[in-house]
Amino acid sequence: MQIQYAERIRTLPPYLFAAIDQMKREALLKGADLIDLSIGDPDIPTLSHIVDAMKKAVEKSEHHRYPSYEGMLSYRKAVADWYKERFNVELDPEKEVISLIGSKEGIGHIPLAFIDPGDIVLVPSPGYPVYPVGTKFAGGIPYFMPLKEDNGFLPDIDSIPEDVCKKAKLMFINYPNNPTSACAGTDFYKKIIEFANKYNIIVCHDAAYSEVYYEEKPISFMQIDGAKDVGIEFHSLSKTYNMTGWRIGFAVGNKDILAGLGKVKTNLDSGVFQAIQEASIVALKTEDTVLKQIRNVYRERRDILYEGLKNAGFALKKPAATFYLWVKVPNGKSIDFVAKLLKEAEVLCTPGVGFGEHGEGYIRFALTQSKEKIKEAVERIRRLKL
Ligand SMILES: Cc1ncc(COP(=O)(O)O)c(C=O)c1O
């Protein structure tokens, strides 16, 4: 039998991260003492009070059955309380909150609810690769909005051609931003809302990194007047509570948009294991003093890496949020520079082009290793001839 992949799989761009994985495997096989700063997966374990809550929850037989599609009401209430406390945003837990199997799942599925073949989705570049891939899986066409340094890594929506705006049905934005680490303010979100109303475009704001910050606390898109009329916000427990492996997140906002996403989900998945939802309620109630300790760990690492790279001659900005450093490549292509760093310093980072064409010229470092490892990485990079 001949196995033939569907067009949507065959036409996916080459997955650059697979190439990096290969490079990494080869380096490890050769016995490299690798320091991997390429992955956005916290090295710090899930907080123990959350793990304890999970141990208790997993014993309860009522959680062993299929969960409700939209999430337990108690979980959705905890999300609404979290929003009220963090952002002073009121949400109806019954209609304006939905559970997700990690925010990636919701981001990947939402185009299926709103995009017909040929519709345009506005996607940031560089950006999280799931935005364009989810778009293409739904038959949509991604229109890449360049995030440029001289515009604070915000998309310049005034430069999007009128015919594209008219054909666009949905847009993704993401602040604090992966990979650039930029933050957005009220004026930007107001402009997005105006734009969305003018062209009838659904706004999907991805706020996965809202709790990983070092300066001012990032605002929520939902805080802005009119946001709920045009959009939703995706959130994740992954980065905030070191729960990437648990696969839980949520989306909040416009009830009709969430109902569309919910409709796709009821047909494709059966919700999040209830024991995880119960432990996540405990996670969402974590005192901010505890989260501050986590932020301080990243802050210390950020300062070491930022100073180290700057002293080594790299051009970069100190991130105000996220655990990423977005660094200009001194010369050549980002993938070649990543290969050079790997070969000569045994330090692995991510080439900017992996996040889209407009990420070329940059590399991304993640602060997901201990400060000792980061110090060592800095030492090795300093010894390099750039
Ligand atoms: C910008 C952004 N959004 C969403 C996600 C997905 O997170 P999760 O599915 O773990 O909630 C990630 C993960 O790296 C991310 O970087």
The ligand as a Tripos MOL2 file, in Angstrom:
@<TRIPOS>MOLECULE
LIG
   16    16     1     0     0
SMALL
NO_CHARGES

@<TRIPOS>ATOM
      1 C1          2.9310   32.2550   22.4990 C.3       1 LIG1
      2 C2          2.4960   30.9230   22.9840 C.ar      1 LIG1
      3 N1          1.1880   30.6560   23.0300 N.ar      1 LIG1
      4 C3          0.7270   29.4640   23.4390 C.ar      1 LIG1
      5 C4          1.5900   28.4710   23.8190 C.ar      1 LIG1
      6 C5          1.0220   27.1300   24.2000 C.3       1 LIG1
      7 O1          1.0740   26.8600   25.5410 O.3       1 LIG1
      8 P1          0.2430   25.6810   26.1670 P.3       1 LIG1
      9 O2         -0.3900   24.8880   25.0780 O.co2     1 LIG1
     10 O3          1.2040   24.9010   26.9540 O.co2     1 LIG1
     11 O4         -0.8250   26.3420   27.0110 O.co2     1 LIG1
     12 C6          2.9610   28.6940   23.7900 C.ar      1 LIG1
     13 C7          3.9040   27.6230   24.1710 C.2       1 LIG1
     14 O5          5.0920   27.7050   24.0400 O.2       1 LIG1
     15 C8          3.4300   29.9530   23.3620 C.ar      1 LIG1
     16 O6          4.7310   30.2340   23.2950 O.3       1 LIG1
@<TRIPOS>BOND
     1     1     2 1
     2     2     3 ar
     3     2    15 ar
     4     3     4 ar
     5     4     5 ar
     6     5     6 1
     7     5    12 ar
     8     6     7 1
     9     7     8 1
    10     8     9 2
    11     8    10 1
    12     8    11 1
    13    12    13 1
    14    12    15 ar
    15    13    14 2
    16    15    16 1
@<TRIPOS>SUBSTRUCTURE
     1 LIG1         1 GROUP 0 **** ****
